[in-house]
Every structure is written in structure tokens, then in C-alpha cells.
Amino acid sequence: MTAPTHHTVPVDLKTAEQFRKTQWRRPGSGSTALAWPGIVLGIVFVAIPVLLVVGYSFMSKAPGGVGVAGPISFESWSKLLFEEDFAGNRSFNPQYLTILWRSVWMAALTTVLAMLLAVPTAVWIATRPARIRNALVLAVTIPFWTNTLIRTYAWMILLNDQGLINTGISALGLTPLPLFPSPFATVIGLVYVFVPFMILPIYTSAAKFDFRLAEAAYDLGATRWRVITRVLVPSLRSGMLAGSLLVFVPALGAFIQPMLLGGAKLDLIGTVIQRQFKDSMNWPFGAAISVALLLLTLIALLGFAFAAKRLSAQGEKASLL
């Protein structure tokens, strides 16, 4: 009679099973003390400042001109939509709505232009050898090593009437272009500053893309445009969405580029907020505009979250098919 054979479980599987049964692997069983550092930092550096700005928006301008004073007032919020003449009559004033719309439009334009530059750049980097690829990713981050203000001043030097661009145009016998200050210069500055935030997420998605799928599409007779739109771009959508979020939100509230490159010809929501706090010393009105911008940013974030959810659902549906 033969002895029964015993099947032994490998040691690594036993270790994994034991680790799975520990408290670190059971949801909700970790100590809440681990979350307290993050909670404290969030309260001190996020919640309290936001609550202060919201509170300031319902106050009045201090008599001395600096700070805020009571009692609670909705005057700052009403100034966003209405203006009051010397007789006390109020009328609708679309000035700040126009500025808000201009800010959204320029942030969206910056996002689109940054994406048009970032997609081919990220795909090209992803197709390079590993050693060169790492060097190119490092090159994308080099602008972060220099202060944004200095980089913006560099564009002021390039775009002014005696700058390198107009000097070259004049050398060709053509009329110099009014490039600075202008909305065009502002968009150029915004795209230059924020395009690395678009390249890096898209590159992360492109690095995971299996380019043999593109070769297979070519073998099946697909044109280059169809390969890009039906094979490549759907694989990059998560990176494009993340990059759009990282570009649109800060571009919406930017004030350095509009202030320096746009000059007096361009008012965006960021420059208006900066002017209210620094020049006009009207903290309640500046706070009201800031809260309005915060609400607009939250709406944008919800839109991006909804788009991400739809992309995830489409991906799961495609995987099932």
C-alpha cells in the first residue's frame, strides 16, 4: 500500500496568504492616527484659507483702506453683476462676466494648443530608445528649474518691437508686427509655461502603448489619419484628460502672463483679483471674485471627473467586447 502523497504549498504562496490575513490588508482596519498628519495639513493650509476668503467676501472694506470690517454685507457679490450710480440706482453690469468668460476662453485655447504640441512630442519621446527617452523627459522638465517670472520676461524681450522676432521681420523688409503687449503674447506665454504639464501625462500613456497595434492597423489597410484617430488617440485619452486638467485649471487663474504680456490691453480674472488685493485694497471684492473663480474651477473639475468616468466605462465596455 502506497503512502498518500501530500502536495506542499510553496513558501511564497504561504507568505502571501499570511500577509493577506493581517490587519493591513483588511479594509477599514488601519489606525486612523495614520491619517492625522494629512488631515491637519489639509485643515491648516487648505480649509482655513478657503474659509477666510469666503468670509472676507461677505464683509465690507475697512475704513482705513486695508483689510475688512463688519457687518456682513452682500455688496461685493452684487458688484459682480450690478453697478450703482450716484443716485443709488442699480443696473446690470456685464463687465466681470465678460472678464470671466474671456478667462475661460483663453484657458481653453491654451489647453488645446498645449495638447496639439504635446501629443506628437510625447509620442515621439515614447518611440525613442530608453537612454535617449530618459534624457528627453529630463529636457521637458528643465523649464521648471527657472522661475516663471524670468521666463515670462524672456518672452517680453523676444516679442517687443525691438525684439528678436520683429528685428528679423524688419531685416526682411516687412512691417514689424504688434506682438507685445497683446492677447497673442499672453497665449504664447501661457502655452509655454504649461505645455510641460501636458507632455508628461501624455508621455506616460504613450509609453504604455503597444505600437505593434499601429503596425497591425497599417497591415489591415488603415490610413495614417485613421491609425492616429482610431488606434493611437484612444490609448492616449487618459493622459490627455489628465494633462488638460493640469493645464486648464492653473491657466484659468493665471495672472503673471496676462499682466506682463497682455499689459493694459487684457484683463483676465487673475489680474483683476491681483489688482483688487494689491492696488485697490478692496479685499472683500477681491475675495468675492476669488470665490467665484473657485466655484468655476470646481465645475471644471466635475466636468473632467465626469469625462474620466465616461472614458473608464468605455474602456471596460471595449475590453468586454
TORBA-139729 format. One record per residue (C-alpha): residue number from 1; residue in one letter; x, y, z; chain. Coordinates in steps of 0.25 Angstrom, whole numbers, always signed. Example, Ala and Ser with C-alpha at 12.3 -4.5 7.8 and 13.67 -1.06 7.14 Angstrom:
residues 2
+-----+---+-------+-------+-------+---+
!   k ! r !     X !     Y !     Z ! c !
+-----+---+-------+-------+-------+---+
!   1 ! A !   +49 !   -18 !   +31 ! A !
!   2 ! S !   +55 !    -4 !   +29 ! A !
+-----+---+-------+-------+-------+---+
END
This chain:
residues 321
+-----+---+-------+-------+-------+---+
!   k ! r !     X !     Y !     Z ! c !
+-----+---+-------+-------+-------+---+
!   1 ! M !    +0 !    +0 !    +0 ! A !
!   2 ! T !    +6 !   +13 !    -4 ! A !
!   3 ! A !    +7 !   +25 !    +5 ! A !
!   4 ! P !    -2 !   +37 !    +1 ! A !
!   5 ! T !    +5 !   +48 !    -5 ! A !
!   6 ! H !    +4 !   +62 !    +1 ! A !
!   7 ! H !    +4 !   +74 !    -8 ! A !
!   8 ! T !   +12 !   +85 !    -1 ! A !
!   9 ! V !    +9 !   +99 !    -4 ! A !
!  10 ! P !   +21 !  +108 !    -8 ! A !
!  11 ! V !   +27 !  +116 !    +3 ! A !
!  12 ! D !   +24 !  +129 !    -5 ! A !
!  13 ! L !    +9 !  +126 !    -6 ! A !
!  14 ! K !    +8 !  +123 !    +9 ! A !
!  15 ! T !   +15 !  +136 !   +12 ! A !
!  16 ! A !    +5 !  +143 !    +3 ! A !
!  17 ! E !    -7 !  +137 !    +9 ! A !
!  18 ! Q !    -2 !  +140 !   +23 ! A !
!  19 ! F !    +0 !  +155 !   +19 ! A !
!  20 ! R !   -13 !  +155 !   +13 ! A !
!  21 ! K !   -20 !  +151 !   +26 ! A !
!  22 ! T !   -12 !  +162 !   +34 ! A !
!  23 ! Q !   -19 !  +175 !   +38 ! A !
!  24 ! W !   -12 !  +183 !   +28 ! A !
!  25 ! R !   -20 !  +176 !   +17 ! A !
!  26 ! R !   -34 !  +177 !   +23 ! A !
!  27 ! P !   -41 !  +190 !   +18 ! A !
!  28 ! G !   -44 !  +199 !   +30 ! A !
!  29 ! S !   -35 !  +192 !   +40 ! A !
!  30 ! G !   -23 !  +202 !   +39 ! A !
!  31 ! S !   -21 !  +212 !   +50 ! A !
!  32 ! T !   -27 !  +226 !   +48 ! A !
!  33 ! A !   -15 !  +232 !   +54 ! A !
!  34 ! L !    -8 !  +230 !   +41 ! A !
!  35 ! A !   -17 !  +240 !   +34 ! A !
!  36 ! W !   -16 !  +251 !   +44 ! A !
!  37 ! P !    -3 !  +258 !   +38 ! A !
!  38 ! G !   -10 !  +259 !   +25 ! A !
!  39 ! I !   -23 !  +264 !   +32 ! A !
!  40 ! V !   -16 !  +274 !   +40 ! A !
!  41 ! L !    -8 !  +279 !   +27 ! A !
!  42 ! G !   -21 !  +280 !   +19 ! A !
!  43 ! I !   -28 !  +288 !   +30 ! A !
!  44 ! V !   -17 !  +298 !   +32 ! A !
!  45 ! F !   -13 !  +300 !   +18 ! A !
!  46 ! V !   -26 !  +298 !   +10 ! A !
!  47 ! A !   -39 !  +298 !   +19 ! A !
!  48 ! I !   -35 !  +310 !   +27 ! A !
!  49 ! P !   -30 !  +319 !   +16 ! A !
!  50 ! V !   -42 !  +316 !    +7 ! A !
!  51 ! L !   -52 !  +319 !   +19 ! A !
!  52 ! L !   -45 !  +332 !   +22 ! A !
!  53 ! V !   -46 !  +336 !    +7 ! A !
!  54 ! V !   -61 !  +332 !    +7 ! A !
!  55 ! G !   -63 !  +340 !   +20 ! A !
!  56 ! Y !   -56 !  +352 !   +14 ! A !
!  57 ! S !   -65 !  +352 !    +2 ! A !
!  58 ! F !   -77 !  +355 !   +11 ! A !
!  59 ! M !   -70 !  +367 !   +19 ! A !
!  60 ! S !   -68 !  +381 !   +16 ! A !
!  61 ! K !   -56 !  +389 !   +12 ! A !
!  62 ! A !   -49 !  +394 !   +25 ! A !
!  63 ! P !   -50 !  +409 !   +27 ! A !
!  64 ! G !   -35 !  +411 !   +27 ! A !
!  65 ! G !   -34 !  +404 !   +13 ! A !
!  66 ! V !   -26 !  +392 !   +17 ! A !
!  67 ! G !   -34 !  +379 !   +22 ! A !
!  68 ! V !   -48 !  +376 !   +24 ! A !
!  69 ! A !   -59 !  +381 !   +34 ! A !
!  70 ! G !   -73 !  +377 !   +38 ! A !
!  71 ! P !   -84 !  +375 !   +38 ! A !
!  72 ! I !   -88 !  +364 !   +28 ! A !
!  73 ! S !   -91 !  +370 !   +14 ! A !
!  74 ! F !   -94 !  +365 !    +0 ! A !
!  75 ! E !   -89 !  +377 !    -6 ! A !
!  76 ! S !   -77 !  +371 !   -12 ! A !
!  77 ! W !   -85 !  +360 !   -18 ! A !
!  78 ! S !   -95 !  +369 !   -24 ! A !
!  79 ! K !   -83 !  +377 !   -31 ! A !
!  80 ! L !   -80 !  +365 !   -39 ! A !
!  81 ! L !   -93 !  +367 !   -47 ! A !
!  82 ! F !   -98 !  +381 !   -44 ! A !
!  83 ! E !   -93 !  +395 !   -43 ! A !
!  84 ! E !   -99 !  +406 !   -35 ! A !
!  85 ! D !   -99 !  +421 !   -40 ! A !
!  86 ! F !   -98 !  +433 !   -31 ! A !
!  87 ! A !  -113 !  +433 !   -29 ! A !
!  88 ! G !  -113 !  +419 !   -23 ! A !
!  89 ! N !  -119 !  +413 !   -36 ! A !
!  90 ! R !  -114 !  +399 !   -39 ! A !
!  91 ! S !  -113 !  +394 !   -53 ! A !
!  92 ! F !  -107 !  +381 !   -59 ! A !
!  93 ! N !   -92 !  +381 !   -62 ! A !
!  94 ! P !   -87 !  +370 !   -71 ! A !
!  95 ! Q !   -72 !  +375 !   -69 ! A !
!  96 ! Y !   -68 !  +364 !   -59 ! A !
!  97 ! L !   -76 !  +353 !   -66 ! A !
!  98 ! T !   -68 !  +357 !   -79 ! A !
!  99 ! I !   -55 !  +356 !   -72 ! A !
! 100 ! L !   -59 !  +343 !   -66 ! A !
! 101 ! W !   -63 !  +337 !   -80 ! A !
! 102 ! R !   -50 !  +343 !   -86 ! A !
! 103 ! S !   -42 !  +335 !   -75 ! A !
! 104 ! V !   -49 !  +322 !   -78 ! A !
! 105 ! W !   -48 !  +324 !   -93 ! A !
! 106 ! M !   -33 !  +327 !   -92 ! A !
! 107 ! A !   -30 !  +315 !   -83 ! A !
! 108 ! A !   -38 !  +306 !   -92 ! A !
! 109 ! L !   -30 !  +311 !  -104 ! A !
! 110 ! T !   -17 !  +309 !   -96 ! A !
! 111 ! T !   -21 !  +295 !   -93 ! A !
! 112 ! V !   -24 !  +292 !  -108 ! A !
! 113 ! L !   -11 !  +298 !  -113 ! A !
! 114 ! A !    -3 !  +291 !  -102 ! A !
! 115 ! M !    -9 !  +278 !  -106 ! A !
! 116 ! L !    -6 !  +280 !  -121 ! A !
! 117 ! L !    +8 !  +282 !  -117 ! A !
! 118 ! A !    +9 !  +271 !  -106 ! A !
! 119 ! V !    +3 !  +259 !  -113 ! A !
! 120 ! P !   +13 !  +258 !  -125 ! A !
! 121 ! T !   +24 !  +262 !  -115 ! A !
! 122 ! A !   +20 !  +251 !  -105 ! A !
! 123 ! V !   +18 !  +240 !  -115 ! A !
! 124 ! W !   +32 !  +244 !  -122 ! A !
! 125 ! I !   +39 !  +243 !  -108 ! A !
! 126 ! A !   +32 !  +229 !  -105 ! A !
! 127 ! T !   +37 !  +223 !  -118 ! A !
! 128 ! R !   +52 !  +227 !  -115 ! A !
! 129 ! P !   +62 !  +217 !  -109 ! A !
! 130 ! A !   +61 !  +216 !   -93 ! A !
! 131 ! R !   +74 !  +224 !   -91 ! A !
! 132 ! I !   +70 !  +235 !  -100 ! A !
! 133 ! R !   +56 !  +235 !   -95 ! A !
! 134 ! N !   +60 !  +238 !   -81 ! A !
! 135 ! A !   +69 !  +249 !   -85 ! A !
! 136 ! L !   +57 !  +255 !   -93 ! A !
! 137 ! V !   +48 !  +254 !   -81 ! A !
! 138 ! L !   +58 !  +262 !   -73 ! A !
! 139 ! A !   +59 !  +272 !   -84 ! A !
! 140 ! V !   +44 !  +274 !   -83 ! A !
! 141 ! T !   +45 !  +277 !   -68 ! A !
! 142 ! I !   +57 !  +287 !   -70 ! A !
! 143 ! P !   +48 !  +299 !   -71 ! A !
! 144 ! F !   +43 !  +296 !   -57 ! A !
! 145 ! W !   +57 !  +299 !   -52 ! A !
! 146 ! T !   +55 !  +314 !   -56 ! A !
! 147 ! N !   +46 !  +324 !   -49 ! A !
! 148 ! T !   +33 !  +326 !   -57 ! A !
! 149 ! L !   +35 !  +341 !   -55 ! A !
! 150 ! I !   +48 !  +341 !   -62 ! A !
! 151 ! R !   +43 !  +332 !   -73 ! A !
! 152 ! T !   +32 !  +342 !   -76 ! A !
! 153 ! Y !   +41 !  +354 !   -76 ! A !
! 154 ! A !   +49 !  +346 !   -87 ! A !
! 155 ! W !   +37 !  +345 !   -96 ! A !
! 156 ! M !   +35 !  +360 !   -93 ! A !
! 157 ! I !   +49 !  +363 !   -99 ! A !
! 158 ! L !   +46 !  +353 !  -111 ! A !
! 159 ! L !   +33 !  +359 !  -115 ! A !
! 160 ! N !   +34 !  +374 !  -113 ! A !
! 161 ! D !   +36 !  +384 !  -124 ! A !
! 162 ! Q !   +52 !  +383 !  -124 ! A !
! 163 ! G !   +52 !  +368 !  -120 ! A !
! 164 ! L !   +58 !  +357 !  -128 ! A !
! 165 ! I !   +45 !  +353 !  -136 ! A !
! 166 ! N !   +42 !  +368 !  -140 ! A !
! 167 ! T !   +56 !  +370 !  -143 ! A !
! 168 ! G !   +56 !  +358 !  -153 ! A !
! 169 ! I !   +44 !  +363 !  -159 ! A !
! 170 ! S !   +49 !  +377 !  -161 ! A !
! 171 ! A !   +62 !  +371 !  -167 ! A !
! 172 ! L !   +53 !  +364 !  -178 ! A !
! 173 ! G !   +48 !  +378 !  -182 ! A !
! 174 ! L !   +34 !  +375 !  -175 ! A !
! 175 ! T !   +26 !  +383 !  -165 ! A !
! 176 ! P !   +28 !  +379 !  -151 ! A !
! 177 ! L !   +16 !  +372 !  -144 ! A !
! 178 ! P !   +10 !  +378 !  -132 ! A !
! 179 ! L !   +13 !  +365 !  -124 ! A !
! 180 ! F !   +14 !  +371 !  -110 ! A !
! 181 ! P !    +6 !  +374 !  -102 ! A !
! 182 ! S !    -5 !  +367 !  -107 ! A !
! 183 ! P !   -14 !  +355 !  -105 ! A !
! 184 ! F !    -6 !  +347 !  -115 ! A !
! 185 ! A !    +6 !  +349 !  -106 ! A !
! 186 ! T !    -2 !  +345 !   -94 ! A !
! 187 ! V !    -6 !  +332 !  -100 ! A !
! 188 ! I !    +8 !  +329 !  -105 ! A !
! 189 ! G !   +13 !  +331 !   -90 ! A !
! 190 ! L !    +2 !  +322 !   -85 ! A !
! 191 ! V !    +5 !  +311 !   -94 ! A !
! 192 ! Y !   +20 !  +312 !   -92 ! A !
! 193 ! V !   +18 !  +311 !   -77 ! A !
! 194 ! F !    +8 !  +300 !   -76 ! A !
! 195 ! V !   +12 !  +291 !   -88 ! A !
! 196 ! P !   +21 !  +282 !   -80 ! A !
! 197 ! F !    +9 !  +279 !   -71 ! A !
! 198 ! M !    +2 !  +273 !   -83 ! A !
! 199 ! I !   +14 !  +266 !   -89 ! A !
! 200 ! L !   +17 !  +258 !   -77 ! A !
! 201 ! P !    +4 !  +251 !   -74 ! A !
! 202 ! I !    +2 !  +248 !   -89 ! A !
! 203 ! Y !   +16 !  +242 !   -90 ! A !
! 204 ! T !   +12 !  +233 !   -78 ! A !
! 205 ! S !    +1 !  +228 !   -86 ! A !
! 206 ! A !    +9 !  +227 !   -99 ! A !
! 207 ! A !   +20 !  +219 !   -92 ! A !
! 208 ! K !   +10 !  +208 !   -89 ! A !
! 209 ! F !    +4 !  +208 !  -103 ! A !
! 210 ! D !    +7 !  +195 !  -111 ! A !
! 211 ! F !   +12 !  +201 !  -125 ! A !
! 212 ! R !   +10 !  +187 !  -131 ! A !
! 213 ! L !    -5 !  +191 !  -131 ! A !
! 214 ! A !    -2 !  +202 !  -141 ! A !
! 215 ! E !    +6 !  +193 !  -150 ! A !
! 216 ! A !    -5 !  +183 !  -150 ! A !
! 217 ! A !   -15 !  +195 !  -154 ! A !
! 218 ! Y !    -5 !  +198 !  -165 ! A !
! 219 ! D !    -5 !  +184 !  -170 ! A !
! 220 ! L !   -20 !  +184 !  -170 ! A !
! 221 ! G !   -20 !  +196 !  -179 ! A !
! 222 ! A !   -23 !  +207 !  -170 ! A !
! 223 ! T !   -18 !  +221 !  -174 ! A !
! 224 ! R !    -9 !  +229 !  -165 ! A !
! 225 ! W !   -20 !  +238 !  -160 ! A !
! 226 ! R !   -29 !  +226 !  -157 ! A !
! 227 ! V !   -18 !  +220 !  -149 ! A !
! 228 ! I !   -16 !  +233 !  -141 ! A !
! 229 ! T !   -31 !  +235 !  -138 ! A !
! 230 ! R !   -35 !  +221 !  -136 ! A !
! 231 ! V !   -23 !  +214 !  -130 ! A !
! 232 ! L !   -13 !  +224 !  -124 ! A !
! 233 ! V !   -22 !  +235 !  -119 ! A !
! 234 ! P !   -32 !  +226 !  -111 ! A !
! 235 ! S !   -20 !  +220 !  -104 ! A !
! 236 ! L !   -15 !  +233 !  -100 ! A !
! 237 ! R !   -28 !  +239 !   -95 ! A !
! 238 ! S !   -26 !  +237 !   -80 ! A !
! 239 ! G !   -12 !  +244 !   -81 ! A !
! 240 ! M !   -19 !  +255 !   -90 ! A !
! 241 ! L !   -30 !  +257 !   -80 ! A !
! 242 ! A !   -20 !  +258 !   -68 ! A !
! 243 ! G !   -12 !  +268 !   -76 ! A !
! 244 ! S !   -24 !  +276 !   -79 ! A !
! 245 ! L !   -27 !  +277 !   -64 ! A !
! 246 ! L !   -13 !  +281 !   -61 ! A !
! 247 ! V !   -13 !  +292 !   -71 ! A !
! 248 ! F !   -27 !  +297 !   -71 ! A !
! 249 ! V !   -29 !  +300 !   -56 ! A !
! 250 ! P !   -16 !  +308 !   -54 ! A !
! 251 ! A !   -17 !  +315 !   -67 ! A !
! 252 ! L !   -31 !  +319 !   -63 ! A !
! 253 ! G !   -25 !  +327 !   -51 ! A !
! 254 ! A !   -12 !  +331 !   -56 ! A !
! 255 ! F !    -8 !  +346 !   -55 ! A !
! 256 ! I !    +7 !  +347 !   -57 ! A !
! 257 ! Q !    +6 !  +345 !   -72 ! A !
! 258 ! P !    -7 !  +353 !   -75 ! A !
! 259 ! M !    -1 !  +364 !   -66 ! A !
! 260 ! L !   +13 !  +365 !   -73 ! A !
! 261 ! L !   +10 !  +360 !   -87 ! A !
! 262 ! G !    -4 !  +365 !   -88 ! A !
! 263 ! G !    -2 !  +379 !   -82 ! A !
! 264 ! A !   -13 !  +388 !   -80 ! A !
! 265 ! K !   -20 !  +382 !   -93 ! A !
! 266 ! L !   -24 !  +370 !   -86 ! A !
! 267 ! D !   -32 !  +367 !   -73 ! A !
! 268 ! L !   -33 !  +353 !   -68 ! A !
! 269 ! I !   -39 !  +348 !   -55 ! A !
! 270 ! G !   -26 !  +346 !   -49 ! A !
! 271 ! T !   -21 !  +360 !   -52 ! A !
! 272 ! V !   -34 !  +366 !   -46 ! A !
! 273 ! I !   -32 !  +358 !   -33 ! A !
! 274 ! Q !   -18 !  +363 !   -32 ! A !
! 275 ! R !   -22 !  +377 !   -35 ! A !
! 276 ! Q !   -33 !  +377 !   -24 ! A !
! 277 ! F !   -24 !  +372 !   -13 ! A !
! 278 ! K !   -11 !  +380 !   -17 ! A !
! 279 ! D !   -15 !  +393 !   -23 ! A !
! 280 ! S !   -30 !  +396 !   -20 ! A !
! 281 ! M !   -28 !  +389 !    -6 ! A !
! 282 ! N !   -43 !  +385 !    -7 ! A !
! 283 ! W !   -41 !  +371 !    +0 ! A !
! 284 ! P !   -56 !  +368 !    +0 ! A !
! 285 ! F !   -58 !  +369 !   -15 ! A !
! 286 ! G !   -45 !  +362 !   -18 ! A !
! 287 ! A !   -49 !  +351 !    -9 ! A !
! 288 ! A !   -63 !  +350 !   -16 ! A !
! 289 ! I !   -56 !  +349 !   -29 ! A !
! 290 ! S !   -47 !  +338 !   -23 ! A !
! 291 ! V !   -59 !  +330 !   -18 ! A !
! 292 ! A !   -66 !  +331 !   -32 ! A !
! 293 ! L !   -53 !  +326 !   -38 ! A !
! 294 ! L !   -52 !  +315 !   -28 ! A !
! 295 ! L !   -67 !  +311 !   -32 ! A !
! 296 ! L !   -63 !  +311 !   -46 ! A !
! 297 ! T !   -51 !  +303 !   -44 ! A !
! 298 ! L !   -60 !  +293 !   -36 ! A !
! 299 ! I !   -69 !  +292 !   -48 ! A !
! 300 ! A !   -58 !  +289 !   -57 ! A !
! 301 ! L !   -52 !  +278 !   -48 ! A !
! 302 ! L !   -66 !  +272 !   -48 ! A !
! 303 ! G !   -66 !  +272 !   -63 ! A !
! 304 ! F !   -53 !  +266 !   -64 ! A !
! 305 ! A !   -57 !  +255 !   -54 ! A !
! 306 ! F !   -69 !  +252 !   -62 ! A !
! 307 ! A !   -61 !  +251 !   -75 ! A !
! 308 ! A !   -51 !  +242 !   -68 ! A !
! 309 ! K !   -63 !  +233 !   -63 ! A !
! 310 ! R !   -68 !  +232 !   -77 ! A !
! 311 ! L !   -55 !  +228 !   -82 ! A !
! 312 ! S !   -53 !  +218 !   -72 ! A !
! 313 ! A !   -67 !  +212 !   -75 ! A !
! 314 ! Q !   -64 !  +212 !   -90 ! A !
! 315 ! G !   -51 !  +205 !   -87 ! A !
! 316 ! E !   -58 !  +194 !   -79 ! A !
! 317 ! K !   -68 !  +192 !   -90 ! A !
! 318 ! A !   -58 !  +191 !  -100 ! A !
! 319 ! S !   -50 !  +181 !   -92 ! A !
! 320 ! L !   -63 !  +172 !   -91 ! A !
! 321 ! L !   -65 !  +173 !  -106 ! A !
+-----+---+-------+-------+-------+---+
END
